[in-house]
Amino acid sequence: MLLEFSVSNFRSVKDMQTLSFLATTINEHEKTNTFQATDKIRLLKSTCIYGANDSGKSNLVKAMWTMISFTQVSFEYRKKLDEYIKPFKLNTETRNEGSFFQIMFIIDGKTYRYGFVYLKGKITSEWLFGTANKNEVEFFTRDGKNIFINKERFKEGNGLESKTREDNLFLNVVFEFNGRIAEIIKKYFAKIMIVPHSDRFLEEIALLEYSYNVVQNNTKKHKFLEILKMADSDIYDVSLVEKNEGNMSHIISQRKLFDNKGEEVGLENFVFNEVESEGTKKMFNYAGIFVNLLESGGTIVIDEFDARFHTSLTKAIVKLFNSEKNKSAQLCFVTHDTNLLDNDLLRRDQIYFAEKNQRGETSIYSLNEIKGVRNDSSLEKDYIKGKYGAIPFIRNLNSIFE
């Protein structure tokens, strides 16, 4: 379960920015929108990020994707990430400093804090802390080439310091040598799905894999169909003629067939990719992972979540995550859909804003941090009026034609 993610010196993010799933003490939708993670920690089931174009919202998602990728992909692919990680370049100092990534999470009731700093192809710092006897203790820390291990708490790392290259994570090395804690953490990271808007690969291949598996699972398929029908209620069934990764051409959708009198005369099969709308295709991509998350827990972060979705559909998905049926799944999404700024849908601590200052620096803050916002405020109207910031300043364009 995700507690918070922090990043600094990454693209438009200069100073440390933190996106938190920790529920505050406000008394809003506690039974539906939050869940008890431990005896003392209550978490949010969803968070959303608003902001003007080019405010840095997508860079936060890219930062999370980058961090998770470093722990999941092959060594050869990790080398390509060097081109992806760009420090804040509008400052003479930060452009030559490392990018900072840190994530806090809970596994089996234990809290962990893991992070690293990346600079020009090298891991310059890395750390892992965890709870022991209710207090945070060091598992290992890394400073340049030097790695310091708590031999009592992280025995699996002993003797592997010299096997760790400057361009690889110590966590990855320990995992390769069957480290138990490293394996637990890497498996947790694998359950975090990050979907940057610019990366069609994830939507067309990685997400499709979840949907393929669920469609072929008789115990899960009915849930998949119910979610898919949120996008198109006329779909009766879907099936796979042949699995083909990254391609919808072998998905068959089944619809009812009618005569001229409007009487149902049977069912007709169609090639899904040829007849379905873009919104329905997108829902097919996501329906599988939504089923898995809501059944087994996990986290998904989606950029431009509302793209190709009607506002009512987007709201229905958010309601699905913010429901008592959802026990521990977490959804974070970037959106421009102000219709979701609704007191009946979201708590104030679930709503984040991204804003860029005159120096080009992105900052994020939650609605709950803004003083004077009541739980019955007209959130959508007040946001559009600029009361919360994070909106575009649009000049009078008529003057350019005078």
C-alpha positions in Angstrom: 0.0 0.0 0.0 1.4 3.4 -1.0 1.9 6.0 1.6 3.7 8.7 -0.3 6.0 9.5 -3.2 8.6 12.3 -3.2 10.8 13.7 -6.0 13.1 16.6 -6.6 15.3 17.9 -9.4 13.4 16.0 -12.1 12.3 17.9 -15.2 10.1 20.8 -14.0 10.3 19.7 -10.3 13.1 21.6 -8.6 12.4 21.4 -4.9 11.1 18.4 -3.0 7.4 17.6 -3.8 5.4 14.9 -2.1 2.2 13.2 -3.2 0.6 11.6 -0.1 -2.0 8.9 0.3 -2.1 9.4 4.1 -5.6 10.4 5.2 -5.8 13.5 7.4 -8.1 13.9 10.3 -10.9 15.6 8.4 -14.3 13.9 8.8 -15.3 13.4 5.2 -16.3 10.1 3.5 -14.2 8.1 5.9 -16.0 4.8 5.4 -15.9 4.9 1.7 -12.9 6.9 0.6 -10.3 5.6 3.2 -9.2 2.3 4.6 -7.2 1.3 7.7 -3.8 0.1 6.7 -2.3 -0.4 10.2 -3.5 0.3 13.7 -2.3 3.9 13.4 -2.3 4.6 9.6 -5.4 5.3 7.5 -4.9 5.7 3.8 -6.8 7.3 0.9 -8.3 5.0 -1.8 -7.7 7.7 -4.5 -6.0 11.0 -5.2 -6.3 13.3 -8.2 -4.1 16.0 -9.6 -5.4 19.2 -11.3 -3.4 21.9 -13.0 -2.9 24.0 -16.1 -1.2 22.7 -19.2 2.5 22.5 -18.7 2.2 22.8 -14.9 4.2 19.7 -14.3 1.4 17.2 -13.5 2.7 14.7 -16.1 6.3 15.1 -14.8 5.1 13.7 -11.4 3.7 10.6 -13.1 6.9 10.3 -15.2 9.0 10.5 -12.0 7.0 7.7 -10.4 7.3 5.6 -13.6 11.0 6.2 -13.7 11.6 5.1 -10.2 9.5 1.9 -10.5 11.2 1.2 -13.9 14.6 1.2 -12.3 13.5 -1.7 -10.0 11.8 -3.7 -12.7 13.3 -3.6 -16.1 16.4 -5.3 -17.4 19.9 -3.8 -17.2 20.0 -3.0 -20.9 16.7 -1.1 -20.7 17.8 0.8 -17.6 20.6 2.4 -19.6 18.0 3.9 -21.8 16.4 5.6 -18.8 19.4 7.9 -18.6 17.9 9.8 -21.5 14.6 10.0 -19.7 15.9 11.5 -16.4 16.5 15.2 -16.9 17.4 17.4 -13.9 15.8 20.9 -13.5 17.6 23.0 -16.1 16.4 26.5 -15.3 18.8 26.8 -12.3 22.6 27.0 -12.6 23.1 24.6 -9.7 20.5 21.9 -10.1 21.3 21.1 -13.7 24.5 19.4 -12.4 22.9 17.7 -9.4 21.2 14.4 -9.1 17.5 13.6 -9.3 16.0 12.4 -6.0 13.3 9.7 -5.8 11.7 8.2 -2.7 8.7 6.0 -1.9 7.1 5.0 1.4 4.8 2.0 1.5 3.4 -0.7 3.7 3.8 -4.5 3.2 2.2 -6.9 5.7 1.8 -4.2 8.3 5.4 -3.0 8.1 6.4 0.4 6.8 9.3 0.9 4.4 11.1 3.9 3.0 13.2 3.4 -0.1 14.9 5.8 -2.4 17.9 6.7 -4.5 19.6 9.7 -6.3 20.6 9.4 -9.9 23.1 11.5 -11.7 24.5 11.1 -15.2 24.3 7.3 -15.4 25.2 6.7 -11.8 23.4 5.9 -8.5 25.1 8.4 -6.2 22.9 7.6 -3.1 20.5 4.8 -2.1 18.7 3.9 1.1 16.2 1.5 2.6 14.6 1.9 6.1 12.0 -0.2 7.7 10.0 -0.6 10.9 11.3 -2.7 13.7 9.7 -2.6 17.2 7.5 0.3 15.9 10.6 2.4 15.2 12.2 3.1 11.8 15.6 1.4 11.5 18.2 1.5 8.8 18.5 -1.5 6.5 21.2 -0.1 4.3 22.5 3.2 3.0 24.7 4.0 0.0 27.0 7.0 -0.5 28.7 6.9 -3.9 30.6 3.6 -4.0 30.3 3.0 -0.3 27.4 0.8 1.0 26.7 0.5 4.7 24.6 -2.5 5.8 22.8 -3.1 9.0 24.1 -6.7 9.4 21.3 -7.5 11.9 18.3 -6.2 9.8 19.6 -6.8 6.3 21.8 -9.8 6.4 21.0 -10.7 2.8 23.1 -7.8 1.7 26.4 -8.8 3.3 29.2 -9.4 0.9 27.3 -8.0 -2.1 28.7 -4.5 -1.9 31.5 -5.2 -4.3 29.1 -6.8 -6.8 27.1 -3.5 -7.2 28.0 -1.4 -10.2 27.6 2.4 -10.1 24.8 2.3 -12.7 22.7 -0.4 -10.8 20.7 -0.4 -7.6 21.9 -2.3 -4.6 18.3 -3.5 -4.2 18.4 -5.1 -7.6 21.7 -6.8 -6.8 20.5 -8.3 -3.5 17.4 -9.5 -5.3 19.5 -11.3 -7.9 21.2 -13.2 -5.1 17.8 -14.3 -3.6 17.5 -11.6 -0.9 14.2 -12.2 0.9 13.5 -8.5 1.8 14.6 -7.3 -1.6 12.2 -9.8 -3.2 9.3 -8.7 -1.1 9.9 -5.1 -2.0 10.5 -5.8 -5.7 7.2 -7.8 -5.9 5.4 -4.9 -4.3 6.8 -2.4 -6.8 5.6 -4.8 -9.6 2.1 -4.3 -8.3 2.3 -0.5 -8.9 1.1 0.3 -12.5 2.2 3.7 -13.8 0.6 4.8 -17.1 2.2 8.0 -18.5 0.1 9.6 -21.1 3.0 9.6 -23.6 3.7 5.9 -23.3 1.2 4.0 -25.5 3.1 0.8 -25.0 1.7 0.4 -21.5 -1.8 0.9 -22.6 -1.6 -1.3 -25.6 0.5 -4.2 -24.3 0.9 -4.2 -20.5 -2.7 -3.3 -19.7 -4.1 -5.5 -22.4 -2.3 -8.5 -20.7 -4.4 -8.0 -17.6 -7.6 -7.8 -19.6 -6.7 -10.9 -21.7 -6.2 -12.9 -18.5 -9.4 -11.8 -16.9 -11.5 -12.4 -20.0 -10.3 -16.0 -19.9 -11.1 -16.4 -16.2 -14.7 -17.6 -15.7 -14.8 -16.3 -12.1 -13.7 -12.8 -13.0 -15.2 -12.3 -16.5 -18.6 -11.1 -15.3 -17.0 -8.3 -13.3 -14.9 -7.4 -16.4 -18.1 -7.2 -18.5 -19.9 -5.0 -16.0 -17.0 -2.5 -16.0 -16.8 -2.6 -19.8 -20.5 -2.0 -20.1 -20.0 1.3 -18.3 -18.4 2.5 -21.5 -20.9 0.7 -23.9 -24.0 -0.9 -22.4 -24.8 -2.6 -25.7 -21.9 -5.1 -25.5 -23.2 -8.5 -24.6 -20.0 -10.4 -24.4 -16.3 -10.4 -25.4 -14.0 -13.3 -26.3 -10.5 -14.0 -27.7 -10.1 -15.9 -30.9 -6.4 -15.9 -30.6 -4.1 -14.0 -28.2 -2.0 -11.4 -29.9 0.0 -9.1 -27.6 -0.4 -5.4 -28.3 -3.1 -5.9 -30.9 -6.9 -5.9 -30.5 -7.6 -7.5 -33.8 -8.3 -10.9 -32.2 -10.8 -9.6 -29.7 -14.4 -10.4 -30.6 -17.3 -8.4 -29.2 -20.8 -9.8 -29.3 -23.9 -7.7 -29.6 -27.6 -8.4 -29.9 -29.1 -8.4 -33.4 -32.6 -7.0 -34.1 -35.0 -7.1 -37.0 -36.9 -4.1 -38.5 -39.6 -4.4 -35.8 -37.0 -4.0 -33.1 -37.3 -7.7 -32.0 -34.2 -9.5 -30.9 -33.3 -12.2 -33.3 -30.0 -13.4 -32.1 -26.4 -12.4 -31.4 -23.7 -11.2 -33.8 -19.9 -11.3 -33.5 -17.8 -8.3 -34.5 -14.0 -7.7 -34.6 -13.6 -5.5 -31.6 -10.9 -3.2 -33.1 -13.0 -2.5 -36.1 -16.4 -1.5 -34.6 -15.8 -0.2 -31.1 -15.2 3.4 -30.1 -12.0 4.7 -28.8 -13.5 5.1 -25.4 -14.7 1.5 -25.3 -11.2 0.3 -26.4 -9.7 2.3 -23.6 -12.1 0.8 -21.1 -11.2 -2.7 -22.4 -7.6 -1.9 -21.6 -8.3 -0.8 -18.1 -11.1 -3.1 -17.1 -8.8 -6.1 -16.4 -6.4 -4.3 -14.1 -9.4 -2.6 -12.3 -10.8 -6.1 -11.5 -7.5 -7.3 -10.2 -6.8 -4.2 -8.1 -10.3 -4.2 -6.6 -10.0 -7.9 -5.7 -6.4 -8.1 -4.6 -5.2 -4.6 -3.9 -2.4 -2.6 -5.5 -1.9 0.9 -7.0 -2.5 2.4 -10.4 -1.4 5.9 -11.4 -2.9 7.2 -14.7 -2.0 10.4 -16.6 -4.8 12.1 -18.6 -7.3 9.7 -17.0 -10.3 11.4 -18.5 -9.0 11.3 -22.1 -11.6 9.5 -24.4 -13.9 9.0 -21.4 -17.2 10.8 -20.9 -17.3 12.8 -17.6 -20.0 10.5 -16.2 -17.9 7.5 -16.9 -14.8 8.9 -15.2 -16.9 9.8 -12.2 -18.3 6.2 -12.0 -14.8 4.7 -12.0 -13.7 7.1 -9.2 -16.9 6.1 -7.3 -16.0 2.4 -7.8 -12.6 3.0 -6.1 -14.1 5.2 -3.4 -16.6 2.6 -2.2 -16.8 0.2 0.7 -16.4 -2.7 -1.8 -12.9 -1.5 -2.3 -10.8 -2.8 0.6 -7.2 -1.6 -0.3 -6.8 -0.7 -4.0 -5.5 2.8 -4.7 -6.0 5.0 -7.7 -4.1 8.2 -8.5 -5.0 10.1 -11.7 -4.2 13.3 -13.5 -7.3 15.1 -14.9 -8.7 18.3 -16.3 -12.3 17.2 -15.7 -13.6 19.8 -13.2 -16.8 17.8 -12.9 -15.0 15.5 -10.5 -14.4 18.4 -8.0 -17.4 17.4 -6.0 -17.8 17.2 -2.2 -20.0 14.1 -2.7 -17.2 12.3 -4.5 -13.8 13.4 -3.0 -12.4 14.5 0.3 -10.3 17.7 0.4 -7.1 15.7 1.1 -7.7 13.6 -2.0 -7.5 16.7 -4.3 -4.0 17.9 -5.4 -3.1 20.9 -7.6 0.1 21.4 -9.6 1.3 24.9 -10.3 4.4 26.3 -12.0 5.9 29.6 -10.8 7.6 32.3 -12.8 10.9 30.5 -12.5 9.4 27.4 -14.1 9.4 25.3 -10.9 6.5 22.9 -10.3 4.9 22.7 -6.9 2.0 20.5 -5.7 -0.3 21.0 -2.8 -3.6 19.5 -1.6 -6.9 21.3 -1.3 -6.8 20.5 2.4 -3.7 22.8 2.8 -5.6 25.8 1.6 -7.2 27.7 4.5 -10.8 28.7 4.4 -12.1 25.9 2.3 -15.1 24.3 3.9 -16.3 20.7 3.3 -19.5 22.3 1.7 -17.6 24.7 -0.6 -18.5 24.8 -4.3 -15.2 23.2 -5.4 -15.7 23.2 -9.1 -16.8 26.8 -9.3 -14.2 28.1 -6.9 -11.4 26.3 -8.8 -12.5 27.7 -12.2 -12.6 31.2 -10.5 -9.0 30.7 -9.5 -9.5 30.5 -5.8 -7.2 27.5 -5.5 -4.6 28.5 -8.1 -3.3 25.9 -10.6 -5.3 27.3 -13.6 -4.1 28.8 -16.9 -3.8 32.5 -17.4 -5.3 33.1 -20.8 -4.8 36.5 -22.5 -7.4 38.2 -24.7 -6.6 36.6 -28.0 -8.9 38.9 -30.0 -6.1 41.6 -29.8 -3.8 39.6 -32.0 -6.2 40.0 -35.0 -6.7 43.8 -34.5 
